[in-house]
């Protein structure tokens, strides 16, 4: 790892202590100006945040998909009367969902005195809410019926997302292959993101290399201009000496002519 500082060969010869300082700094500082220890802690925090973020989005997607399932059922009930079994199932799912959502809003406040139980809104607790839900006992049976429906909906959305990313053609096979491609979509997107980051890094390196070449060319140009200025001054002095010699000869001849006229 090196510090992003552009030094020419002349600079390294002129300031050797600066080169030693930059070399020692490169062992403790990253290219972004962050200490190596801070960089390690930052990467660890980013990894923990990435994991928590993935868990959050997983639960958020399931909750959102469950809400959409209930909304689609309510819309379909306006068009046709559902069976009693479906009605009982969706009613139980709604009751369990609303109970779980309500439990999330219960934030117990510790009691003022030691040993006093925590205080909640309307003296409600998660245990009381679950006891009030008559469908809590059959929650496992509800999950066994609900999970396949959610999986089927998510499967269709994954296939639609994969079709949007890679439009299919008539020679790419059945729906099973489409779902197999959809399951590889996260890795594919991750590889594409990695490739984009590598291209960005390459562009930054090329830009830094171009800037470095620019300063080398600029330094060489300034040296050439300095040499050219010396040559011009030397040539000008030579021409001035010749001009002065001619002028002195002319003045000498003019003086000699004036002297002859006076005599």
Secondary structure, DSSP 8 states (H G I E B T S, - for coil): --------HHHHHH-HHHHHHHHHHTTTB-TTS-BHHHHHHHHHHHHHHHHHHHHHHHHHHHHHHHHHHHHHHHHHHHHS---HHHHHHHHHHHHHHHHHHHHHT---B--SSTT---B-GGG--HHHHHHH-TTSTTHHHHHHHHHHHHHHHHHHHHHHHHHHHS---TTS--HHHHHHHHHTHHHHHHHHHHHHHHHHHHHHHHHHHHHHHHHHHHHHHHHHHHHHHHHHHHHHHHHHHHHHHHHHHHHHHHHHHHHHHH-
